[in-house]
Amino acid sequence: MEIKVVGPDDLVIKQGEFGTIFVRSPGLFHGYYKNKQNTKQALTRSRWLNTDDRGYIDQTGRLIVTGRCSDVIRVHTAFILPSSVEAFIKQVPEVHDVIVLAVPNDVAFEEVAACIIPKAGSGLTEDDVISFFRRQHLPSAGETFAATFPGLIFLFDDFPRLYNGKPDKKKLKTQAIRKANEMKIHT
C-alpha cells in the first residue's frame, strides 16, 4: 500500500502539511461498475485513489486523517473542518449532540452552521452557545479561530435519521438552509 498527501496543485506536500490523501495498491479496485465518469474522478491515470479524506503525515510517519474534503467549509478564504468546530461546541455542558455543516452564503461563499440537540431539560439557547464561545475565545487567537465559530446556530429536538439510525446530513443540511432563509426573510 502506498499513501501520499497532495496539495491543491496535485503535488505531494511536505510532512506535517494538510492535504488530500491518495492511496495506491495492487489490490485496489479497478473502477466503478459501468460508471466511467465516477472512476475517472476517483482514480488517477497512475492508479492513485482519491480517498476524499483530508489529513497529513506526522513527524513519525503516521497518517493522520482530519476529515472529509467534501465536508470542508469555505468562509471567505478560510477552510474550516466541521469536526474541529463540533469538538469545541461539544464542550458546552448542555449540548447532547452537534453537527456542523456549510450553508451557502452570497457574501462569504459558505457559512458555518451548527445544528445542536440540547440535553433534555437543559433549556439551552443559541445565546448560551455564543456566550460559551466568547468566554473560551481568547482575543489573541486571531481571526482564523473566530471565523470557525458558527454564524448560524439551530436547535433541534432530533436530527433526521437514515435507515441505520445515523443522522441524515443531507436532510439536515436542507433543513438548515431553510431555517437560514427564513431568518433572512424576517430580518
Backbone hydrogen bonds in HBPLUS format (Angstrom, degrees):
<---DONOR---> <-ACCEPTOR-->    atom                        ^
c    i                          cat <-CA-CA->   ^        H-A-AA   ^      H-
h    n   atom  resd res      DA  || num        DHA   H-A  angle D-A-AA Bond
n    s   type  num  typ     dist DA aas  dist angle  dist       angle   num
A0002-GLU N   A0024-ARG O   2.74 MM  22  5.05 160.1  1.78 155.7 161.8     1
A0024-ARG N   A0002-GLU O   2.92 MM  22  5.05 146.7  2.04 139.3 142.6     2
A0004-LYS N   A0022-PHE O   2.96 MM  18  5.30 158.4  2.01 149.2 151.6     3
A0022-PHE N   A0004-LYS O   2.84 MM  18  5.30 166.9  1.85 163.6 165.2     4
A0013-ILE N   A0005-VAL O   3.02 MM   8  6.22 163.4  2.05 155.1 155.7     5
A0006-VAL N   A0020-THR O   2.90 MM  14  5.29 160.6  1.94 148.6 150.7     6
A0020-THR N   A0006-VAL O   2.85 MM  14  5.29 153.1  1.93 156.6 155.3     7
A0007-GLY N   A0011-LEU O   2.97 MM   4  5.77 158.4  2.02 156.7 156.2     8
A0010-ASP N   A0007-GLY O   2.97 MM   3  5.38 157.4  2.02 122.7 123.9     9
A0017-GLU N   A0014-LYS O   3.11 MM   3  5.72 162.4  2.14 137.4 138.9    10
A0016-GLY N   A0057-ILE O   2.82 MM  41  5.47 126.9  2.11 144.5 160.0    11
A0019-GLY N   A0055-GLY O   2.89 MM  36  5.65 147.0  2.00 152.5 163.1    12
A0055-GLY N   A0019-GLY O   2.96 MM  36  5.65 157.0  2.01 153.8 161.3    13
A0021-ILE N   A0053-ASP O   2.95 MM  32  5.56 165.7  1.97 152.6 154.4    14
A0051-THR N   A0021-ILE O   3.14 MM  30  5.94 164.0  2.17 159.2 163.8    15
A0023-VAL N   A0049-LEU O   3.08 MM  26  5.25 150.4  2.17 137.0 145.0    16
A0049-LEU N   A0023-VAL O   2.74 MM  26  5.25 175.0  1.74 161.9 161.5    17
A0028-LEU N   A0025-SER O   3.09 MM   3  5.18 165.6  2.11 109.9 113.4    18
A0035-ASN N   A0032-TYR O   3.25 MM   3  5.30 153.9  2.32 127.5 119.7    19
A0039-THR N   A0035-ASN O   3.15 MM   4  6.36 158.6  2.20 148.5 155.1    20
A0040-LYS N   A0036-LYS O   2.87 MM   4  5.99 156.9  1.92 147.9 153.5    21
A0041-GLN N   A0037-GLN O   3.12 MM   4  6.42 145.6  2.24 142.7 151.7    22
A0042-ALA N   A0038-ASN O   2.96 MM   4  6.15 145.6  2.08 145.6 154.9    23
A0043-LEU N   A0039-THR O   2.85 MM   4  5.81 165.7  1.87 159.6 162.2    24
A0050-ASN N   A0042-ALA O   2.80 MM   8  5.25 166.8  1.82 159.1 163.5    25
A0044-THR N   A0048-TRP O   2.87 MM   4  5.19 156.4  1.92 143.4 151.2    26
A0047-ARG N   A0044-THR O   2.95 MM   3  5.13 151.6  2.03 116.7 116.3    27
A0069-CYS N   A0052-ASP O   2.76 MM  17  5.22 157.6  1.81 127.4 135.3    28
A0054-ARG N   A0067-GLY O   2.64 MM  13  5.30 162.1  1.67 165.8 162.4    29
A0066-THR N   A0054-ARG O   2.72 MM  12  5.66 161.2  1.76 146.9 153.4    30
A0056-TYR N   A0064-ILE O   2.95 MM   8  5.38 149.4  2.04 145.1 154.9    31
A0064-ILE N   A0056-TYR O   2.79 MM   8  5.38 171.7  1.79 172.6 175.1    32
A0058-ASP N   A0062-ARG O   2.84 MM   4  5.45 160.0  1.88 159.3 160.8    33
A0061-GLY N   A0058-ASP O   2.99 MM   3  5.33 163.3  2.02 114.3 119.1    34
A0071-ASP N   A0068-ARG O   3.04 MM   3  5.21 149.0  2.14 102.2 111.8    35
A0072-VAL N   A0069-CYS O   3.20 MM   3  5.43 154.9  2.27 106.4 113.6    36
A0073-ILE N   A0080-ILE O   2.82 MM   7  4.98 174.6  1.82 151.3 151.8    37
A0080-ILE N   A0073-ILE O   2.73 MM   7  4.98 167.5  1.75 150.2 154.7    38
A0075-VAL N   A0078-ALA O   2.94 MM   3  5.26 151.2  2.03 147.5 155.4    39
A0078-ALA N   A0075-VAL O   2.87 MM   3  5.26 155.0  1.93 144.8 140.3    40
A0076-HIS N   A0108-ALA O   2.83 MM  32  4.68 172.6  1.83 132.5 134.6    41
A0084-SER N   A0081-LEU O   3.10 MM   3  5.69 135.2  2.31 114.9 124.9    42
A0086-GLU N   A0082-PRO O   2.83 MM   4  6.06 161.5  1.87 159.3 165.4    43
A0087-ALA N   A0083-SER O   2.98 MM   4  6.09 156.9  2.03 141.4 147.2    44
A0088-PHE N   A0084-SER O   3.21 MM   4  6.40 149.6  2.31 136.8 144.1    45
A0089-ILE N   A0085-VAL O   2.98 MM   4  6.27 166.6  2.00 155.6 158.5    46
A0090-LYS N   A0086-GLU O   2.88 MM   4  6.03 148.3  1.98 150.8 159.6    47
A0091-GLN N   A0088-PHE O   3.10 MM   3  5.60 158.1  2.15 110.0 116.9    48
A0092-VAL N   A0089-ILE O   2.97 MM   3  5.65 164.8  2.00 119.5 124.3    49
A0095-VAL N   A0092-VAL O   3.02 MM   3  5.59 170.0  2.03 127.2 129.5    50
A0119-LYS N   A0094-GLU O   2.73 MM  25  5.37 164.5  1.75 153.1 152.2    51
A0096-HIS N   A0117-ILE O   2.82 MM  21  5.50 147.7  1.92 148.6 159.3    52
A0097-ASP N   A0117-ILE O   3.14 MM  20  5.13 153.4  2.22 139.4 144.3    53
A0117-ILE N   A0097-ASP O   2.84 MM  20  5.13 169.6  1.85 148.1 150.2    54
A0099-ILE N   A0115-CYS O   2.90 MM  16  5.23 155.0  1.97 147.1 155.5    55
A0115-CYS N   A0099-ILE O   2.85 MM  16  5.23 172.0  1.85 153.5 155.7    56
A0101-LEU N   A0113-ALA O   2.95 MM  12  5.43 158.8  2.00 153.1 159.4    57
A0113-ALA N   A0101-LEU O   2.92 MM  12  5.43 159.4  1.97 167.1 171.8    58
A0103-VAL N   A0111-GLU O   2.94 MM   8  5.16 152.3  2.01 145.0 153.6    59
A0111-GLU N   A0103-VAL O   2.74 MM   8  5.16 145.2  1.85 145.5 157.5    60
A0105-ASN N   A0109-PHE O   3.10 MM   4  4.94 163.2  2.13 116.7 113.7    61
A0109-PHE N   A0105-ASN O   3.08 MM   4  4.94 124.7  2.40 136.5 138.2    62
A0151-GLY N   A0112-VAL O   3.01 MM  39  5.74 128.4  2.28 138.3 149.4    63
A0152-LEU N   A0112-VAL O   3.22 MM  40  6.43 154.8  2.29 159.9 160.3    64
A0114-ALA N   A0152-LEU O   2.85 MM  38  6.22 164.5  1.87 154.4 155.7    65
A0154-PHE N   A0114-ALA O   2.84 MM  40  6.17 169.7  1.85 166.0 168.0    66
A0116-ILE N   A0154-PHE O   2.79 MM  38  6.10 170.4  1.80 169.6 172.7    67
A0156-PHE N   A0116-ILE O   2.76 MM  40  5.91 154.9  1.82 158.7 160.3    68
A0122-SER N   A0119-LYS O   3.09 MM   3  5.53 158.7  2.13 139.7 137.3    69
A0128-ASP N   A0125-THR O   3.10 MM   3  5.17 128.7  2.37  97.0 110.2    70
A0129-VAL N   A0125-THR O   3.40 MM   4  6.84 151.1  2.49 146.3 152.4    71
A0130-ILE N   A0126-GLU O   3.09 MM   4  6.45 159.8  2.13 151.4 157.2    72
A0131-SER N   A0127-ASP O   2.86 MM   4  6.02 159.4  1.90 147.1 152.8    73
A0132-PHE N   A0128-ASP O   2.98 MM   4  6.19 154.4  2.04 144.2 150.8    74
A0133-PHE N   A0129-VAL O   3.04 MM   4  6.33 160.9  2.08 149.6 154.2    75
A0134-ARG N   A0130-ILE O   2.97 MM   4  6.27 163.8  1.99 153.3 157.5    76
A0135-ARG N   A0131-SER O   2.97 MM   4  6.19 152.5  2.05 148.5 155.7    77
A0136-GLN N   A0132-PHE O   3.02 MM   4  6.23 150.9  2.11 149.1 157.0    78
A0137-HIS N   A0133-PHE O   2.75 MM   4  5.74 142.5  1.89 154.8 165.3    79
A0141-ALA N   A0138-LEU O   2.79 MM   3  5.32 162.0  1.82 121.0 127.4    80
A0142-GLY N   A0139-PRO O   3.46 MM   3  6.21 166.7  2.48 115.5 118.2    81
A0146-ALA N   A0142-GLY O   3.36 MM   4  6.59 161.8  2.40 141.5 146.9    82
A0147-ALA N   A0143-GLU O   2.76 MM   4  5.90 147.1  1.87 150.7 158.4    83
A0148-THR N   A0145-PHE O   3.05 MM   3  5.32 141.9  2.20 102.9 113.9    84
A0149-PHE N   A0146-ALA O   3.22 MM   3  5.63 151.2  2.31 107.4 115.0    85
A0168-ASP N   A0160-PRO O   2.73 MM   8  5.40 169.2  1.74 137.1 137.8    86
A0162-LEU N   A0166-LYS O   2.79 MM   4  5.50 162.0  1.82 165.3 171.6    87
A0165-GLY N   A0162-LEU O   3.02 MM   3  5.33 167.4  2.03 117.3 120.1    88
A0172-LEU N   A0168-ASP O   2.97 MM   4  6.18 158.2  2.01 150.6 157.8    89
A0173-LYS N   A0169-LYS O   2.84 MM   4  5.91 152.6  1.91 140.4 147.2    90
A0174-THR N   A0170-LYS O   3.07 MM   4  6.35 155.2  2.14 143.8 150.3    91
A0175-GLN N   A0171-LYS O   2.97 MM   4  6.29 155.9  2.03 149.1 155.2    92
A0176-ALA N   A0172-LEU O   2.86 MM   4  6.13 154.1  1.93 148.4 156.1    93
A0177-ILE N   A0173-LYS O   2.88 MM   4  6.09 159.8  1.92 153.1 158.0    94
A0178-ARG N   A0174-THR O   3.03 MM   4  6.24 157.0  2.08 144.2 150.7    95
A0179-LYS N   A0175-GLN O   2.94 MM   4  6.20 159.6  1.98 148.3 153.7    96
A0180-ALA N   A0176-ALA O   2.86 MM   4  6.08 156.3  1.91 147.9 154.9    97
A0181-ASN N   A0177-ILE O   2.89 MM   4  6.11 156.7  1.94 149.8 155.8    98
A0182-GLU N   A0178-ARG O   2.91 MM   4  6.19 150.2  2.00 146.1 154.7    99
A0183-MET N   A0179-LYS O   2.98 MM   4  6.26 148.1  2.08 144.6 152.9   100
A0184-LYS N   A0180-ALA O   3.13 MM   4  6.47 147.0  2.24 142.2 150.6   101
A0185-ILE N   A0181-ASN O   3.12 MM   4  6.42 151.1  2.20 145.1 152.2   102
A0186-HIS N   A0182-GLU O   3.15 MM   4  6.41 149.6  2.25 144.7 152.0   103
A0187-THR N   A0184-LYS O   3.34 MM   3  5.31 153.0  2.42  96.7 104.5   104
